Amino acid sequence: MLNLLNQLATSGTNDKIALLKSYVDDPVVRAVFLFAYNPRIKYWIKKRPPVSPNNGITVHLIGALSSIKVNICNRELTGNEAIEYVSMILGKLPVDDQEVLYRIIERNLKCGVNAKTVNKIWKDLIPEYPVLLCGKFNEKTEKNIKFPAIFQKKEDGGRVNLEFDNGVFVSATTRNGNLLDISCFDDIEIATHERCILDGELMWRYPDGRVAERKVSNGYVTKAVHGTITSEEAKGLYVVLWDYIPYDDFLNEYCSVGYATRFKFVGLAVPENQTKLQIVESEIVNSREEVMQKYQRNLERGEEGGILKAMDGVWEAKRSKYQLKLKAEDPMDLLVVGFEYGTPGTQFEGMLGSLICETACGRLRVNVGSGFKHKRGERDNPESYVGKIIEVKYNCIISSRDSDIKSLFLPIFSRVRDDKTVANTLEDIE
């Protein structure tokens, strides 16, 4: 299996797909990708456990994964007992399979294949992580919001779901299903006995309590996503919360309880003295005019904008027509498919000139050459962007006279989206 992963790592996209198709009936290959990329399978282990001495018994990789699912993923064993159990399983595997198991637990097979590609080989093998996404506020969508409604500050950090069981913190998970290694949240408790998900935004503040500037905060959030944040830096992390979803409803990807009630549950669950949890700034609005006034006020404060929410809006794991975002500049998350070097004779000769980006549907393609910070080295390694999702801010979507492919007017690079693996489609933002 390790040889296959290494072969995939050095293959192009089409060759990866062809190679995987040749293994479509192989149960081991299928299981490895399932256990590595299914966001609903959690291993609760933050570092590579040591390998216990082999006692002469060898197990098959599929058998090892099944045992770990029963005992570790289902929380039959926790803490040191869980680590010791995985160490024991590792000791019974061949050396190559030990490395494969490590990569599965780390959710990174290091082969350049993501869940979208896997689902092209084995249809719907990897479920998407449940997440409600906001729609875009415009003349068409605003008709779905009845007044009075709820207007909230739009936060700009990293989307995170906090899981609690019987009031005790269980895990923090990014929007694409990756567990965050942030032990500073381990002692958080909330006032509910129900297993639930609190939805919010991961942020960072200075030691004196001041909220960090957007770029500073996002820098530490990115480090948390990568698992490179230090214990001292992690002390500044906190979560701004705006939703409460019972765990069974979360797994079923639908909650019929109206938003106003769910938001009330957030307030009831979070103790006043809990400094790591903060409730989003929220107001009641009674008209479109009031919405626009508060939106403009937020912009003048230097904030991103706001979110307008219907009081009776249900929670469902898709783009919602009952939660609409108002934002100063339109962002779009695009897949980097290539790059062009800077023009010879200019200061960017031999460096990144522009990134060639596409939507997930392929109906929009654009070269993004502005917004990169040269002093930060963001133009030094063009190859490092290929295959990643980047956030691009733009003025408007434009059409070409001689092509059906859309483009963007004044695209500006904003940041790499390490918390996303799938780009927007054109339908998402039109």
C-alpha positions as CSV (number, residue, x, y, z in Angstrom):
1,M,0.0,0.0,0.0
2,L,2.8,2.4,0.8
3,N,4.3,1.8,-2.6
4,L,1.0,2.8,-4.2
5,L,0.8,6.0,-2.2
6,N,4.4,6.9,-3.2
7,Q,3.6,6.2,-6.8
8,L,0.5,8.4,-6.6
9,A,2.6,11.2,-5.1
10,T,4.8,11.4,-8.2
11,S,1.9,11.1,-10.8
12,G,-0.1,13.8,-12.5
13,T,-3.8,14.2,-12.0
14,N,-4.9,12.1,-14.9
15,D,-2.4,9.4,-14.1
16,K,-3.5,9.4,-10.4
17,I,-7.1,8.7,-11.5
18,A,-6.1,6.0,-14.0
19,L,-3.9,4.3,-11.4
20,L,-6.7,4.4,-8.7
21,K,-9.2,3.0,-11.2
22,S,-7.0,0.0,-11.6
23,Y,-7.5,-0.7,-7.9
24,V,-11.2,0.0,-7.8
25,D,-12.0,-3.6,-6.7
26,D,-9.2,-3.7,-4.1
27,P,-10.7,-3.6,-0.6
28,V,-7.5,-2.5,1.1
29,V,-7.0,0.5,-1.1
30,R,-10.7,1.5,-0.7
31,A,-10.5,1.1,3.0
32,V,-7.3,3.2,3.3
33,F,-8.9,6.1,1.6
34,L,-12.1,5.7,3.5
35,F,-10.5,5.7,6.9
36,A,-8.1,8.5,6.0
37,Y,-10.7,11.0,4.5
38,N,-14.1,10.2,6.1
39,P,-14.6,13.3,8.3
40,R,-17.0,11.3,10.6
41,I,-14.3,8.9,11.6
42,K,-12.2,10.5,14.4
43,Y,-9.1,9.0,16.0
44,W,-8.7,11.4,18.9
45,I,-4.9,11.1,18.8
46,K,-2.8,14.2,18.2
47,K,0.7,12.7,17.9
48,R,2.2,9.6,16.4
49,P,2.1,6.8,19.1
50,P,5.3,4.8,19.5
51,V,5.5,1.3,18.0
52,S,5.2,-1.5,20.7
53,P,7.6,-4.5,20.3
54,N,6.2,-7.2,18.1
55,N,5.2,-10.3,20.0
56,G,5.3,-12.5,16.9
57,I,1.7,-11.9,15.9
58,T,1.0,-10.0,12.6
59,V,-2.3,-8.4,11.6
60,H,-3.6,-7.3,8.3
61,L,-4.1,-3.5,7.7
62,I,-7.8,-3.9,7.2
63,G,-8.1,-5.8,10.5
64,A,-6.0,-3.1,12.2
65,L,-8.4,-0.4,10.9
66,S,-11.5,-2.3,12.0
67,S,-10.0,-2.8,15.5
68,I,-9.1,0.9,15.8
69,K,-12.6,1.9,14.6
70,V,-14.3,-0.2,17.3
71,N,-12.0,0.7,20.2
72,I,-10.6,4.2,19.4
73,C,-13.1,5.9,17.0
74,N,-16.0,4.7,19.1
75,R,-14.3,5.9,22.3
76,E,-14.2,2.5,24.0
77,L,-10.6,3.4,25.0
78,T,-9.5,7.0,25.6
79,G,-6.4,8.9,26.8
80,N,-3.3,6.8,27.5
81,E,-5.2,3.5,27.1
82,A,-6.1,4.6,23.5
83,I,-2.4,5.5,22.7
84,E,-1.2,2.2,24.2
85,Y,-3.7,0.3,22.1
86,V,-2.7,1.9,18.8
87,S,1.0,1.3,19.7
88,M,0.1,-2.3,20.2
89,I,-1.6,-2.5,16.8
90,L,1.3,-0.7,15.1
91,G,3.7,-3.4,16.6
92,K,1.7,-6.1,14.8
93,L,1.9,-4.4,11.4
94,P,4.7,-4.7,8.8
95,V,6.9,-1.6,8.7
96,D,5.3,-0.1,5.5
97,D,1.8,-0.6,6.9
98,Q,2.9,1.2,10.1
99,E,3.6,4.3,8.0
100,V,0.3,4.0,6.2
101,L,-1.6,3.8,9.5
102,Y,0.2,6.8,10.8
103,R,-0.9,8.8,7.7
104,I,-4.5,7.6,8.0
105,I,-4.6,8.8,11.6
106,E,-3.0,12.1,10.5
107,R,-5.6,12.3,7.7
108,N,-2.8,13.0,5.2
109,L,-1.8,10.1,2.9
110,K,0.8,12.4,1.2
111,C,-0.2,11.2,-2.2
112,G,-1.8,14.3,-3.7
113,V,-5.3,12.7,-3.8
114,N,-8.2,14.5,-2.1
115,A,-11.7,13.3,-1.2
116,K,-13.2,14.7,-4.4
117,T,-10.8,12.5,-6.5
118,V,-11.6,9.5,-4.3
119,N,-15.3,9.9,-4.9
120,K,-14.6,9.8,-8.7
121,I,-13.3,6.3,-8.2
122,W,-15.7,5.1,-5.5
123,K,-18.9,7.1,-5.9
124,D,-19.9,8.9,-2.6
125,L,-17.3,6.9,-0.6
126,I,-16.3,10.0,1.4
127,P,-19.2,12.0,2.8
128,E,-18.8,15.8,3.0
129,Y,-18.4,17.2,6.5
130,P,-21.8,18.7,7.5
131,V,-21.7,22.5,7.4
132,L,-24.2,25.3,6.9
133,L,-23.0,27.9,4.5
134,C,-24.5,31.4,4.1
135,G,-26.1,32.5,0.9
136,K,-25.4,35.9,-0.7
137,F,-27.6,38.9,0.1
138,N,-29.2,40.3,-3.1
139,E,-32.6,41.3,-4.5
140,K,-33.6,37.7,-5.1
141,T,-32.4,36.1,-1.8
142,E,-33.5,38.8,0.6
143,K,-37.2,37.8,-0.1
144,N,-36.5,34.7,2.1
145,I,-36.0,36.8,5.2
146,K,-39.0,38.0,7.1
147,F,-38.8,40.8,9.6
148,P,-38.1,41.0,12.4
149,A,-34.8,39.2,11.7
150,I,-31.4,38.8,13.3
151,F,-28.3,40.8,12.1
152,Q,-24.9,39.6,13.3
153,K,-21.3,40.8,12.9
154,K,-19.4,38.9,10.2
155,E,-16.4,37.4,11.8
156,D,-13.2,36.6,9.8
157,G,-11.2,33.8,11.2
158,G,-11.4,30.0,10.7
159,R,-14.7,28.2,10.8
160,V,-14.8,25.6,13.6
161,N,-17.2,23.2,15.2
162,L,-16.9,22.5,18.9
163,E,-18.3,19.2,20.0
164,F,-19.5,18.7,23.6
165,D,-20.9,15.7,25.4
166,N,-22.6,16.1,28.8
167,G,-21.1,19.6,29.0
168,V,-17.5,18.4,28.5
169,F,-15.4,19.4,25.5
170,V,-14.8,16.6,23.1
171,S,-13.2,18.1,20.0
172,A,-12.7,21.0,17.7
173,T,-13.1,20.4,13.9
174,T,-12.5,22.6,10.9
175,R,-15.1,23.0,8.2
176,N,-13.5,20.2,6.1
177,G,-13.5,17.7,8.9
178,N,-10.0,18.0,10.2
179,L,-9.4,17.8,14.0
180,L,-7.6,20.8,15.5
181,D,-4.7,20.0,17.8
182,I,-5.4,22.7,20.4
183,S,-5.2,21.4,24.0
184,C,-6.0,24.8,25.4
185,F,-9.7,24.0,24.9
186,D,-9.6,20.7,26.8
187,D,-10.8,22.2,30.0
188,I,-13.8,24.0,28.5
189,E,-17.2,23.1,29.9
190,I,-20.7,24.3,29.0
191,A,-24.1,24.2,30.7
192,T,-25.8,21.4,28.8
193,H,-26.1,17.7,29.2
194,E,-27.0,17.2,25.6
195,R,-24.4,16.0,23.1
196,C,-24.2,19.0,20.7
197,I,-22.2,21.0,18.2
198,L,-21.4,24.7,18.8
199,D,-20.7,26.4,15.5
200,G,-18.5,29.5,15.3
201,E,-15.2,31.1,14.2
202,L,-11.8,30.5,15.6
203,M,-10.1,33.8,16.5
204,W,-6.9,35.0,18.3
205,R,-6.3,37.9,20.7
206,Y,-3.2,39.4,22.4
207,P,-2.2,38.4,25.9
208,D,-3.6,41.7,27.3
209,G,-7.1,40.8,25.9
210,R,-7.0,43.0,22.8
211,V,-8.6,41.5,19.7
212,A,-5.8,41.0,17.2
213,E,-5.9,42.6,13.7
214,R,-7.5,40.4,11.1
215,K,-4.2,39.4,9.4
216,V,-2.5,38.7,12.8
217,S,-5.5,36.6,14.0
218,N,-5.7,34.7,10.7
219,G,-2.0,33.9,11.0
220,Y,-2.4,32.2,14.3
221,V,-5.6,30.4,13.2
222,T,-3.7,29.1,10.2
223,K,-0.9,27.8,12.5
224,A,-3.6,26.1,14.6
225,V,-5.0,24.4,11.4
226,H,-1.5,23.2,10.5
227,G,-0.8,22.0,14.0
228,T,2.3,24.3,14.2
229,I,1.0,26.7,16.9
230,T,2.9,26.7,20.1
231,S,1.3,26.2,23.5
232,E,2.0,29.8,24.4
233,E,0.5,31.1,21.2
234,A,-2.5,28.9,21.6
235,K,-3.4,30.7,24.8
236,G,-4.7,33.5,22.6
237,L,-7.2,31.4,20.7
238,Y,-10.9,31.7,21.3
239,V,-14.1,31.0,19.5
240,V,-17.0,33.4,18.6
241,L,-20.1,31.3,18.6
242,W,-23.4,31.7,16.7
243,D,-25.2,28.3,16.5
244,Y,-26.2,25.3,18.5
245,I,-27.0,22.0,16.8
246,P,-28.0,18.8,18.7
247,Y,-25.5,16.1,17.7
248,D,-28.0,13.7,16.1
249,D,-29.4,16.5,14.0
250,F,-25.9,17.4,13.0
251,L,-25.2,13.8,11.7
252,N,-28.6,13.8,10.0
253,E,-27.6,17.2,8.4
254,Y,-30.9,18.8,9.3
255,C,-32.4,20.5,12.4
256,S,-35.9,21.8,12.3
257,V,-35.5,24.1,15.4
258,G,-35.7,27.7,14.3
259,Y,-32.5,29.8,14.4
260,A,-33.7,32.2,17.1
261,T,-34.2,29.3,19.5
262,R,-30.9,27.7,18.6
263,F,-29.1,31.0,19.2
264,K,-30.8,31.3,22.5
265,F,-29.4,27.8,23.4
266,V,-25.9,29.2,22.7
267,G,-26.4,31.9,25.3
268,L,-27.8,29.4,27.8
269,A,-25.0,26.9,27.3
270,V,-22.0,29.3,27.5
271,P,-21.1,30.3,31.1
272,E,-20.4,34.0,31.7
273,N,-16.9,33.3,33.0
274,Q,-15.8,31.2,30.0
275,T,-13.1,33.3,28.4
276,K,-12.4,30.9,25.5
277,L,-16.0,31.2,24.3
278,Q,-17.7,34.4,23.1
279,I,-21.1,34.9,21.6
280,V,-21.3,36.8,18.4
281,E,-22.5,40.4,18.4
282,S,-26.2,40.2,17.5
283,E,-29.1,42.6,17.0
284,I,-32.8,42.5,16.0
285,V,-33.6,44.4,12.8
286,N,-37.1,45.3,11.6
287,S,-36.6,46.5,8.0
288,R,-34.2,46.4,5.0
289,E,-33.3,50.0,5.7
290,E,-32.2,49.1,9.2
291,V,-30.1,46.2,7.9
292,M,-28.3,48.5,5.5
293,Q,-27.6,51.1,8.2
294,K,-26.0,48.5,10.5
295,Y,-24.1,47.0,7.5
296,Q,-22.7,50.4,6.7
297,R,-21.8,51.0,10.4
298,N,-19.9,47.7,10.5
299,L,-17.9,48.8,7.4
300,E,-17.0,52.1,9.0
301,R,-15.7,50.2,12.0
302,G,-13.3,48.3,9.6
303,E,-15.3,45.1,9.9
304,E,-16.2,42.7,7.0
305,G,-19.9,43.3,7.1
306,G,-22.8,41.3,8.5
307,I,-25.0,38.2,8.4
308,L,-28.8,38.5,8.1
309,K,-30.6,35.5,9.6
310,A,-34.3,34.5,9.5
311,M,-35.6,33.8,13.1
312,D,-37.3,30.6,12.0
313,G,-34.6,29.4,9.6
314,V,-33.8,25.7,9.9
315,W,-30.2,24.3,10.1
316,E,-29.2,22.2,7.1
317,A,-25.8,21.1,5.8
318,K,-25.9,23.2,2.6
319,R,-25.9,26.8,1.5
320,S,-28.8,28.4,3.3
321,K,-31.4,30.8,2.0
322,Y,-32.2,31.8,5.5
323,Q,-28.8,33.1,6.4
324,L,-27.4,35.8,4.0
325,K,-24.0,37.5,4.1
326,L,-23.4,41.2,3.4
327,K,-19.8,41.9,2.6
328,A,-17.8,44.9,1.3
329,E,-15.8,43.0,-1.2
330,D,-16.9,39.8,-2.7
331,P,-14.6,36.8,-2.0
332,M,-14.4,33.7,-4.0
333,D,-12.4,30.5,-3.2
334,L,-10.7,29.2,-6.3
335,L,-8.5,26.2,-7.2
336,V,-5.0,27.1,-8.4
337,V,-4.4,25.0,-11.5
338,G,-1.1,26.6,-12.7
339,F,1.0,29.7,-12.7
340,E,2.9,32.1,-15.0
341,Y,6.3,33.6,-14.2
342,G,6.8,37.3,-14.0
343,T,7.6,39.1,-17.3
344,P,11.3,39.1,-18.2
345,G,13.0,42.4,-17.4
346,T,10.6,43.2,-14.5
347,Q,11.2,42.9,-10.8
348,F,9.2,39.6,-10.8
349,E,11.3,37.9,-13.5
350,G,11.9,34.3,-12.4
351,M,9.3,34.7,-9.7
352,L,5.5,34.3,-9.5
353,G,3.8,36.6,-12.0
354,S,0.2,35.3,-11.7
355,L,-1.8,32.2,-10.5
356,I,-4.1,30.5,-13.0
357,C,-7.3,29.8,-11.1
358,E,-10.6,28.1,-11.7
359,T,-13.9,27.4,-10.0
360,A,-14.8,23.9,-9.1
361,C,-17.2,23.7,-12.0
362,G,-14.6,25.0,-14.5
363,R,-17.0,27.8,-15.8
364,L,-14.8,30.6,-14.5
365,R,-11.1,31.0,-15.1
366,V,-8.8,33.9,-14.2
367,N,-5.2,34.9,-13.7
368,V,-4.6,36.4,-10.3
369,G,-1.4,38.6,-10.2
370,S,-2.2,41.2,-7.5
371,G,-2.2,41.1,-3.8
372,F,0.9,39.1,-3.1
373,K,3.3,40.4,-0.5
374,H,6.8,40.4,-2.1
375,K,8.5,41.1,1.3
376,R,6.8,38.1,2.8
377,G,8.1,35.9,0.1
378,E,4.7,35.2,-1.4
379,R,6.1,35.3,-4.9
380,D,9.2,33.1,-4.3
381,N,7.8,29.6,-4.8
382,P,5.0,29.6,-7.4
383,E,4.8,25.8,-7.4
384,S,3.7,25.7,-3.8
385,Y,0.3,27.2,-4.7
386,V,-0.7,24.6,-7.3
387,G,-3.5,22.4,-6.1
388,K,-4.4,24.6,-3.2
389,I,-7.5,26.7,-2.6
390,I,-7.0,30.5,-2.4
391,E,-9.4,33.3,-1.5
392,V,-9.6,35.9,-4.2
393,K,-11.4,39.2,-3.7
394,Y,-12.9,40.8,-6.8
395,N,-15.1,43.6,-8.1
396,C,-17.5,41.7,-10.3
397,I,-17.9,38.7,-12.6
398,I,-17.4,39.5,-16.3
399,S,-18.0,37.6,-19.6
400,S,-15.8,37.2,-22.5
401,R,-16.8,38.1,-26.0
402,D,-15.5,34.9,-27.6
403,S,-15.9,32.3,-24.8
404,D,-18.5,31.0,-22.4
405,I,-15.9,30.9,-19.7
406,K,-16.4,33.7,-17.2
407,S,-13.7,35.8,-15.5
408,L,-13.2,38.3,-12.7
409,F,-12.7,42.0,-12.9
410,L,-9.8,43.3,-10.6
411,P,-9.0,40.0,-8.9
412,I,-6.8,40.3,-5.8
413,F,-5.1,37.5,-3.9
414,S,-6.2,37.5,-0.3
415,R,-4.9,34.3,1.3
416,V,-4.5,30.5,1.0
417,R,-7.5,28.7,2.4
418,D,-5.9,25.8,4.4
419,D,-9.2,25.0,5.9
420,K,-10.8,24.2,2.5
421,T,-10.3,21.5,-0.1
422,V,-13.0,22.4,-2.6
423,A,-13.3,25.6,-4.6
424,N,-16.5,27.6,-5.1
425,T,-18.7,26.9,-8.1
426,L,-19.9,29.8,-10.3
427,E,-23.4,28.9,-9.0
428,D,-22.3,29.5,-5.4
429,I,-21.6,33.2,-6.0
430,E,-23.9,34.3,-8.8
